[in-house]
Amino acid sequence: MSYTEATIQLLSPEGKLVQSDATAPYLEKVAGLSDDRLRDFHRQMVVTRRFDIEAGNLQRQGQLALWIPSLGQEGAQVGSGYAARAQDHIFPAYREHLVGRIRGLGPMKIIELLRGLSHGGWDPAQTGNFHLYTLVIGSHALHSTGYAMGMTFDGATGTGDPEKDAAVLTYFGDGATSQGDVSEAMVFAASYQAPIVFFLQNNHWAISVPVERQSRTPLYLRGTGFGIPSVQIDGNDALASYAVTSTLLDDARAGKGPGFVEALTYRMGAHTTSDDPTKYRESDDLKFWADRDPIARFEAFLRARGEGEAFFAEVAAEAEDLAADVRARTLALGSPTADSMFAHVYSDPHPLMEEQAAWLAAYEASFEEGAE
Amino acid sequence: MSIETMAMAKAINAGLHAALANDDRVLLMGEDIGTLGGVFRVTEGLKAEFGENRVLDTPLAESGIVGTAIGLAMRGYRPVCEIQFDGFIFPGFDQITTQLAKLTARHEGALSLPVVIRVPYGGHIGAVEHHQESPEAYFAHTAGLRVVSPATPHDGYWMIQEAIASNDPVLFFEPKSRYWQKGEVDLAAAGAPLHASRVVREGTDATLVGHGAMVSVLLTAADIAAEEGTSLEVVDLRSLSPIDYGPILSSVQKTGRLVVAQEAPGNVSVGSEIAATIAERAFYSLQAPVLRVSGFDTPFPPAKLEAAYLPDADRVLEAVDRALTY
């Protein structure tokens, strides 16, 4: 399941803009991007890829319980991530490290989660409205839809002021499209014309199961079937990801209801570090997608625009600095205290939490020197 | 006077009305709750008064109802979901137990989830499969949730408002067989906090504990026993998570005997938890083992068999006899 005649591609694998009737309106969106923003696209992809590799290494060295690589999906993430405005809310699955980075989520929050120090623990109000990762596949599609319904009820959408109007962007993968919650989310989103864009990263694999087992139709047609305007894009094309997501988010903010993007990309690495993809897939596929790498094509695009070597060297240095910083900070991480288990199970006081926290404290104190 | 006589369905309706009127962040959502007023008419008239954006006739999808309610709560709303019948809660079970129950902890307290899930539950109405069940133990077992069940119109009126005011998710189990029995509601004072259990009849020979529709069965049993010279104390549990053990312990310290009754199957049930806790905390007060009277550990049977399945006053009294003659 790969590119179809419907697939929107703005940047060819060689890094050239694709001119056609289908791409023309989207290329107008791209024309609105400043040179600095285009450099940001590249910088975030390169830096995140380096972070991703470093975190994978940390897992292999026993410093993380698990790592969830985003290798190969940087183009889909950077374009869609920059399509969101500050007032928008973003509900990730668990692989959107780059989108989190754009929104201001510090990398250590993800490290802490996968080291076993937290279940997330960030406050979306402090991370650019980037919500927590959700590990039960597709569950957050409903939360994000409910959130978007709330924006409608609040009058936070469709006011005619694009600086104020807000929408929701929610991420999930091809495996998630088989979950009932994702279908129910599209039912509710369409029914209430909620301001939400569903962003499907079709990376072709749900751990070991190929996308062909999830669907006999191109997945963007799922959205169409629910009455949601849906577009299939080359997900390794950061510009297509930006322009199409931006167009659908504009519509959502303007009160025109939900949208759906299927980004065709490829999970170049394992599902997580617990997995061995050589057991279930062919290297031919990897070659096909490696030739369509999102970063390589974007670099070619920037170089053709006249970007000089200094910029690329600076970005590479920034990536190395981040990797070294993450490594040092990971090795310095402590552990949470045991009583934190009880702290936030409930918002209001709860007798069982108080009793059990007190019991654990007394039990642990009984081992201290001098205890009877 | 602030005392009015009304049926529990009407009392809960009045409580929902008050909550909607007092806080414009309160929303009701569920299947058929708007124009129809709910299959039990508990939400009758509320959509007409508060509008379709406050009282939502949702698509037919329980996971969707709970999951979008979570998102609305994240946005600052206080959604009150209706699950049409007890046995229909399971399509929403994942959202309730893995998301709703855990999201506050997952956010390390940065987020509260004030979502109420109303569930008409229990037997005695002669209905088809999946319409007479008592699934409360699943939720009482899950950290992060609160679980309550009113037994009277007065508690229906007040407890629904207190559940909505709670900053935590609350499963609100409504004993549907008690919807149409009338009782006095004091509109001026709740009388007890949401999670308090309460002695509703004083006695000296044995203690009966139950919740929801079982409370009226226990009171009937106590009436019958009184005619035979046995004095039974009855405790209305009201809250199944957390359980307020204070009044139960005081009662057992006085009577020395405890029978816990419930419509739900007995295996790994709320009654089991109470029996274990009382054995731990009141061992030297007990004159007999704590006994449980429950539905059987079978699926809820076809309606013509429900009288044989559901504990009635005679089954409660059989257990009382065993406790008294131990």
Interface residues (C-beta under 8 A of the other chain):
Chain A: S118 H119 G120 G121 W122 D123 P124 A125 Q126 H131 L132 T134 V136 S139 A141 L142 H143 S144 T145 G146 Y147 A148 M149 G150 M151 F153 D154 G180 D181 E184 A185 V187 F188 S191 A343 H344 V345 Y346 S347 D348 H350 P351 L352
Chain B: L27 N53 T58 P59 A61 S63 G64 V66 G67 T68 A69 I70 G71 L72 A73 M74 R75 G76 Y77 P91 D94 Q95 T98 Q99 K102 L103 T104 A105 R106 H107 E108 G109 A110 L111 S112 L113 P114 A143 G144 R146 S166 N167 D168 P242
